[in-house]
Amino acid sequence: MRASLRQKIVDVCDRKIADKGPGVGLSFYAFFANKNDDPELLMEAADWWIRTHKLDHFEKARKIREMVEEEGFGS
């Protein structure tokens, strides 16, 4: 996963957790605007979420953030 997507995921998760608490759930669509302006990036996120990790539609933001960091965020 490209570094810009990793950063976006961490930022969105942090914001959702700050706004709604540690139990907040989200889907990979949370990382994108309603308008599909970057289909390649959307598919990259979907592939990571669905194919690579076989996650449910909604997952805890805390879990997603931890997964991204474990996979080498910032490296």
PyMOL commands that set and color helices and strands:
alter all, ss='L'
color gray80, all
select helices_A, chain A and resi 3-20+28-31+39-52+61-70
alter helices_A, ss='H'
color red, helices_A
select strands_A, chain A and resi 25-26+59-60
alter strands_A, ss='S'
color yellow, strands_A
deselect
rebuild
show_as cartoon
